[in-house]
């Protein structure tokens, strides 16, 4: 990686998923807080030439920085153990709080809470807040300072716990969206296998029975064997025709059913759906093509976006699907998906166009008309 890319805080931000952005934002917020508290404490100690406190604050801030990086609950990236940094942070926080000429107890509490609050239950954090306030009062600190210290620790603990909860919920919702996309693919495969069995299985069974009968008749020298083989040939041709229709999507493809299924599936994935237009305006050929577009377009939204909104616009000669938050392209093309849909539309006289921006993805299909061949 080039130096200017490493130093750029926004490098890779646009290509990151929403979950990754939330994770980075949460982690960087607390890292920034730790740095800001350390700078404020150092400047306060510098006014009194309290170099011991300055050094202790620097060590405590560095340890807190490492602990945040090693805490996945608030977006930490490292999986290393935070035990050693916790010990260093605790020792340096005690030095900051109880040595030197300045009152640095609040700074020490801010750094320690940032490091520890996400690692222990909230009830223990609140207990520590109360104990800290009581200890400060017992050491002769003014009552208002002791109260502020306890309230500050409680506030910081609740803030970290809420941030960790929010990050966990966002991560679970993203996993649910991926599961919905996988479920959509699995349901489509199940539908196809079921239809393939219904169309081809019956015909193959009939062909096997008639072929066996024809072979038996042929061994006897019965002329009816030829008639049976003619029926086998007719069955094979009919089965081939049905299989072609099934593979190409002609069989049991209804645009109204596809729209209902798309609305239900998108709703389950947390995506609000708006339908503009009526299916009654579509001709038979256009309705079949529109059903293909809806099926593949919705699958594409679930698999390749973090969408929260989808708009489906229907007219007599076109259909358009618009969704927000498209994901960055992985640079891979498996030869299916939109490319297969484009080939299918071209074969019946339609066209497909995809437009992608940083905020929106638009899939537009020109549908075939009745007089096209």
Beta strands, then each sheet from edge to edge (+ up, - down):
strand 1: 272-276
strand 2: 309-314
strand 3: 318-324
strand 4: 351-356
strand 5: 360-366
sheet 1: 1+ 2+ 3- 5+ 4-
end
